[in-house]
């Protein structure tokens, strides 16, 4: 009689090793552990070859004022796609490449250098594999290091020395860019340009640096399951490997990487406060080649003092014909539900809908 599969035990042993997915590859495996295998419905679709015009917005020089054209293009992209790519955003290609190189150095260094940072507890800087590992039905093929810039601040000495300078330089540019994007998003919503800054919905930045190791069976697993981000906004930097797909008009569409571009995602909490005017986009990552992939996603959440304050649909978007779609919630409550559910391919927003 075949021995019964003990998923919980296998997951526990993997987590206890603190070596992550890269540790599996370093051990010489030729097939992936069973808890990484995704059901067929998670893997289906994708690779759409339909010619699609992705929203790519030229922001112009960093010092210039973004005009009506940029605001209109951002509005259209947020209402129809939930994401857009930006070029001429003020962060140099050298700074972006140095971050990608730094992420790769961190994840490809000897395991003993990383394991001291491995934890599932809250830490401003931590290394882990799969944030929802203990609740997910199928794990994703990736390791991550997260760095929380609470209210925009993080002591550089807390960052790993192997990528400290790269992260610090990149985040200086991202925080400047966030301020400009917040102003443009406010105007795109027909609000005062400082509205999103006043409600402090994007005061904390959580930079999560993902590493997707080479996979011996990429057709059986994913780098990231279908999900939307729980943030207000996410700015994504990716390397040239590809694999990012967005769910648009009921199909998965491949997003080819652009060397000079950053990708901006609208998150669940932005959809909630705009009462569905701006859409949170569902996306996933496929392992397209048998080689590592690197990306850095910067998630924006409220400032620390606003973490337990309630966010609800903004009055400007409500009327007798447009009643509130969602109940109020705090970011602490939303994230608690999101994490307890895990990335199961379903959005967390319906849980907060007013029936």
C-alpha positions as CSV (number, residue, x, y, z in Angstrom):
1,X,0.0,0.0,0.0
2,X,1.3,3.4,-1.0
3,X,2.2,5.7,1.9
4,X,-0.4,8.5,2.5
5,X,0.8,11.9,1.4
6,X,1.3,14.1,4.5
7,X,1.2,17.7,3.0
8,X,1.4,19.4,6.4
9,X,4.5,17.5,7.3
10,X,6.2,18.3,4.0
11,X,5.4,21.9,4.2
12,X,6.6,22.1,7.8
13,X,9.9,20.5,6.9
14,X,10.4,22.9,4.0
15,X,9.7,25.9,6.2
16,X,11.9,24.6,9.0
17,X,14.8,24.4,6.5
18,X,14.7,28.2,6.1
19,X,16.4,27.7,2.8
20,X,13.4,28.5,0.6
21,X,12.8,27.3,-3.0
22,X,16.4,28.2,-3.9
23,X,17.5,25.6,-1.3
24,X,15.5,22.9,-3.1
25,X,17.3,23.7,-6.3
26,X,20.7,23.8,-4.5
27,X,19.9,20.3,-3.1
28,X,19.7,18.9,-6.7
29,X,16.0,18.1,-7.0
30,X,14.8,17.0,-10.5
31,X,11.1,17.2,-9.7
32,X,9.2,19.7,-7.6
33,X,7.6,18.8,-4.2
34,X,3.9,17.9,-4.4
35,X,2.8,21.0,-2.5
36,X,4.1,23.2,-5.3
37,X,1.9,21.5,-7.9
38,X,-1.0,23.7,-9.0
39,X,-4.4,22.4,-10.2
40,X,-5.0,22.6,-13.9
41,X,-7.5,25.5,-13.5
42,X,-4.7,27.7,-12.0
43,X,-2.4,27.0,-15.0
44,X,-4.9,27.2,-17.8
45,X,-5.0,30.1,-20.3
46,X,-2.3,32.7,-20.8
47,X,0.1,33.4,-23.6
48,X,-2.5,35.4,-25.5
49,X,-1.1,36.5,-28.8
50,X,-3.8,39.0,-29.6
51,X,-2.2,42.3,-30.4
52,X,-3.1,44.5,-27.4
53,X,-2.2,48.1,-26.8
54,X,-1.0,48.2,-23.2
55,X,-1.3,51.5,-21.4
56,X,2.2,53.0,-21.5
57,X,2.4,56.5,-20.1
58,X,5.3,58.8,-20.8
59,X,5.7,61.0,-17.7
60,X,8.3,63.3,-19.2
61,X,11.3,64.7,-17.3
62,X,11.4,64.3,-13.6
63,X,11.4,68.0,-13.0
64,X,8.5,68.8,-15.2
65,X,4.8,69.2,-14.1
66,X,2.6,66.4,-15.3
67,X,-0.1,67.9,-17.4
68,X,-3.6,67.2,-18.5
69,X,-2.5,64.5,-21.0
70,X,-0.8,62.4,-18.3
71,X,-3.8,62.7,-15.9
72,X,-6.2,61.7,-18.6
73,X,-4.1,58.7,-19.6
74,X,-3.8,57.6,-16.0
75,X,-7.6,58.0,-15.5
76,X,-8.4,55.9,-18.6
77,X,-5.8,53.2,-17.6
78,X,-7.1,52.9,-14.0
79,X,-10.8,52.7,-15.2
80,X,-10.2,50.1,-18.0
81,X,-7.1,48.1,-17.1
82,X,-6.3,48.7,-13.4
83,X,-2.6,48.9,-14.4
84,X,-0.3,50.9,-16.6
85,X,3.4,51.1,-17.5
86,X,5.3,54.3,-17.0
87,X,8.5,55.6,-18.7
88,X,10.6,58.7,-18.1
89,X,9.6,58.3,-14.4
90,X,12.8,59.8,-13.0
91,X,14.4,56.6,-11.8
92,X,17.5,55.9,-13.8
93,X,18.0,52.6,-15.6
94,X,21.2,52.1,-13.7
95,X,19.4,52.4,-10.4
96,X,16.8,49.9,-11.5
97,X,19.4,47.4,-12.8
98,X,21.5,47.7,-9.6
99,X,18.4,46.8,-7.6
100,X,17.7,43.7,-9.7
101,X,21.4,42.7,-9.4
102,X,21.3,43.3,-5.7
103,X,18.2,41.1,-5.3
104,X,19.8,38.3,-7.3
105,X,23.0,38.6,-5.1
106,X,21.0,38.3,-2.0
107,X,19.0,35.2,-3.1
108,X,22.0,33.5,-4.7
109,X,24.4,33.9,-1.7
110,X,25.0,30.9,0.5
111,X,21.9,29.8,2.4
112,X,23.5,30.3,5.8
113,X,23.7,34.1,5.1
114,X,20.0,34.2,4.4
115,X,18.5,31.9,7.1
116,X,19.2,34.3,9.9
117,X,16.6,36.6,8.3
118,X,14.0,33.9,7.7
119,X,10.8,34.3,9.6
120,X,7.0,34.3,9.4
121,X,6.7,36.9,12.2
122,X,6.5,40.6,11.5
123,X,9.9,42.1,11.0
124,X,10.8,45.3,9.2
125,X,13.3,43.3,7.1
126,X,12.8,39.6,6.6
127,X,13.4,36.7,4.2
128,X,10.7,34.1,3.6
129,X,9.2,31.8,1.0
130,X,5.5,32.1,0.3
131,X,3.8,34.5,2.8
132,X,0.7,32.2,2.7
133,X,2.6,28.9,2.7
134,X,0.7,27.6,5.7
135,X,-2.8,28.3,4.4
136,X,-2.4,28.0,0.6
137,X,-3.6,25.0,-1.4
138,X,-0.6,25.2,-3.7
139,X,2.7,27.0,-3.0
140,X,4.3,29.4,-5.4
141,X,7.8,28.9,-6.8
142,X,9.5,31.9,-5.3
143,X,11.4,33.3,-2.4
144,X,11.2,36.9,-1.1
145,X,12.8,39.5,1.1
146,X,10.6,42.3,2.3
147,X,11.6,45.7,3.6
148,X,9.0,47.9,5.3
149,X,9.5,51.7,5.0
150,X,7.0,52.6,7.7
151,X,6.0,56.3,7.0
152,X,8.7,56.2,4.4
153,X,11.5,55.5,6.8
154,X,13.8,52.5,7.4
155,X,17.2,52.5,9.0
156,X,19.6,51.5,6.2
157,X,21.6,49.4,8.7
158,X,18.7,47.0,9.0
159,X,19.0,46.2,5.3
160,X,21.2,43.3,4.2
161,X,24.7,44.7,3.4
162,X,24.8,42.7,0.1
163,X,22.0,44.9,-1.4
164,X,21.8,47.8,1.1
165,X,22.9,50.5,-1.3
166,X,20.9,49.3,-4.2
167,X,17.6,49.2,-2.1
168,X,18.3,52.6,-0.5
169,X,19.0,54.3,-3.8
170,X,16.0,52.8,-5.5
171,X,13.6,53.6,-2.7
172,X,14.6,57.3,-2.7
173,X,13.4,57.5,-6.3
174,X,10.3,55.4,-5.6
175,X,9.1,57.6,-2.7
176,X,9.5,60.7,-4.9
177,X,7.6,59.0,-7.7
178,X,4.8,57.9,-5.3
179,X,4.2,61.5,-4.3
180,X,3.8,62.5,-8.0
181,X,1.6,59.5,-8.7
182,X,-0.6,60.3,-5.7
183,X,-1.2,63.8,-7.0
184,X,-2.0,62.6,-10.5
185,X,-4.3,59.9,-9.2
186,X,-6.1,62.5,-7.1
187,X,-6.7,64.7,-10.1
188,X,-7.7,61.8,-12.2
189,X,-10.4,61.1,-9.7
190,X,-11.6,64.7,-9.9
191,X,-10.3,65.5,-6.4
192,X,-7.9,68.1,-5.1
193,X,-4.3,67.1,-6.1
194,X,-3.4,66.6,-2.4
195,X,-6.4,64.5,-1.5
196,X,-4.8,61.0,-1.3
197,X,-1.9,62.6,0.6
198,X,-4.3,64.2,3.1
199,X,-6.0,60.9,3.9
200,X,-2.5,59.3,4.1
201,X,-3.5,56.1,2.3
202,X,0.0,55.6,0.8
203,X,2.2,56.7,3.7
204,X,3.9,53.3,4.2
205,X,5.9,51.5,1.5
206,X,6.6,47.8,1.6
207,X,9.3,46.7,-0.9
208,X,9.1,43.0,-1.6
209,X,12.0,41.6,-3.7
210,X,11.0,38.3,-5.3
211,X,13.3,35.7,-6.7
212,X,11.9,32.9,-8.8
213,X,14.5,30.1,-9.0
214,X,15.0,28.0,-12.1
215,X,12.3,25.3,-12.0
216,X,12.7,21.7,-13.3
217,X,8.9,21.4,-14.0
218,X,7.7,25.0,-14.8
219,X,4.5,23.6,-16.4
220,X,3.3,22.3,-13.0
221,X,3.5,25.4,-10.9
222,X,3.4,29.2,-10.8
223,X,5.6,32.0,-9.7
224,X,2.5,33.8,-8.4
225,X,-1.1,32.5,-8.3
226,X,-3.9,34.7,-9.7
227,X,-4.5,37.5,-7.3
228,X,-5.0,41.3,-6.9
229,X,-2.9,43.3,-4.5
230,X,-4.4,44.3,-1.2
231,X,-2.6,47.7,-1.3
232,X,-3.8,51.1,-2.5
233,X,-1.1,51.1,-5.2
234,X,1.8,48.9,-6.3
235,X,4.9,49.9,-8.3
236,X,6.6,46.9,-9.9
237,X,10.1,46.6,-11.4
238,X,10.8,43.4,-13.3
239,X,13.7,41.9,-15.2
240,X,13.6,40.9,-18.9
241,X,12.6,37.3,-18.4
242,X,8.9,37.9,-18.6
243,X,6.0,35.8,-17.2
244,X,3.8,38.6,-15.8
245,X,0.2,38.2,-17.1
246,X,-2.9,40.4,-16.4
247,X,-6.5,39.2,-16.6
248,X,-8.2,41.6,-19.0
249,X,-11.5,41.2,-20.8
250,X,-11.8,37.6,-19.5
251,X,-8.5,36.4,-20.8
252,X,-4.9,36.2,-19.6
253,X,-2.6,38.6,-21.5
254,X,1.1,38.5,-21.4
255,X,2.8,41.7,-20.4
256,X,6.2,41.9,-22.3
257,X,8.8,43.5,-20.1
258,X,10.1,47.0,-21.1
259,X,13.6,47.6,-19.9
260,X,13.0,51.3,-19.0
261,X,9.5,50.9,-17.7
262,X,7.9,50.4,-14.3
263,X,4.4,48.8,-13.9
264,X,1.8,50.4,-11.7
265,X,-1.0,48.3,-10.3
266,X,-4.2,49.7,-8.7
267,X,-4.9,47.7,-5.5
268,X,-8.0,46.5,-3.7
269,X,-8.1,49.3,-1.2
270,X,-8.1,51.9,-4.0
271,X,-11.0,50.2,-5.7
272,X,-12.8,50.2,-2.3
273,X,-12.4,54.0,-1.6
274,X,-13.2,54.9,-5.2
275,X,-16.4,52.7,-5.1
276,X,-15.2,50.7,-8.1
277,X,-14.2,53.7,-10.3
278,X,-10.6,52.6,-10.4
279,X,-10.2,48.8,-10.8
280,X,-7.9,46.5,-8.9
281,X,-6.3,44.2,-11.5
282,X,-5.9,40.5,-11.2
283,X,-2.5,39.2,-12.3
284,X,-0.2,36.1,-12.0
285,X,3.3,35.1,-12.9
286,X,4.1,32.1,-15.0
287,X,7.5,30.4,-15.0
288,X,8.2,30.7,-18.7
289,X,11.8,29.6,-18.9
290,X,14.1,27.3,-17.0
291,X,16.0,30.2,-15.6
292,X,15.7,32.6,-12.6
293,X,13.4,35.6,-12.6
294,X,13.7,38.7,-10.4
295,X,11.2,41.5,-9.6
296,X,10.6,44.1,-6.9
297,X,7.1,45.1,-6.0
298,X,6.6,48.2,-3.8
299,X,3.2,48.1,-2.1
300,X,1.7,51.3,-0.6
301,X,-0.4,51.3,2.5
302,X,-1.6,53.9,5.0
303,X,0.8,55.6,7.4
304,X,1.3,53.9,10.8
305,X,-1.1,56.3,12.6
306,X,-3.8,55.5,10.0
307,X,-3.5,51.7,10.1
308,X,-6.5,51.3,12.4
309,X,-8.6,54.1,10.9
310,X,-11.5,53.2,8.7
311,X,-11.4,53.6,5.0
312,X,-14.7,53.6,3.0
313,X,-16.0,54.8,-0.4
314,X,-15.4,58.5,-0.9
315,X,-18.6,60.6,-0.8
316,X,-17.8,62.2,-4.1
317,X,-18.5,58.8,-5.8
318,X,-21.8,58.1,-4.0
319,X,-25.3,59.1,-5.0
320,X,-28.8,57.5,-5.0
321,X,-27.9,55.9,-8.3
322,X,-24.4,54.9,-7.1
323,X,-24.7,53.6,-3.5
324,X,-21.6,52.4,-1.7
325,X,-20.5,49.0,-2.9
326,X,-18.3,48.2,0.1
327,X,-18.4,48.6,3.8
328,X,-15.7,50.5,5.6
329,X,-12.6,48.7,6.8
330,X,-9.2,49.3,8.2
331,X,-6.0,48.2,6.5
332,X,-5.3,46.0,9.5
333,X,-8.6,44.2,9.1
334,X,-8.3,43.9,5.3
335,X,-4.8,42.5,5.5
336,X,-5.8,40.0,8.2
337,X,-8.5,38.6,6.0
338,X,-6.3,38.6,2.9
339,X,-3.6,36.7,4.8
340,X,-6.0,34.2,6.4
341,X,-7.5,33.4,3.1
342,X,-4.2,33.1,1.2
343,X,-3.8,33.5,-2.5
344,X,-6.6,31.1,-3.6
345,X,-7.3,32.8,-7.0
346,X,-10.3,34.7,-5.5
347,X,-10.3,38.4,-4.7
348,X,-10.8,39.5,-1.1
349,X,-13.0,42.5,-2.1
350,X,-16.3,40.5,-2.2
351,X,-15.9,39.8,1.5
352,X,-16.3,43.5,2.1
353,X,-19.2,44.1,-0.3
354,X,-22.5,45.5,1.0
355,X,-25.1,42.9,0.0
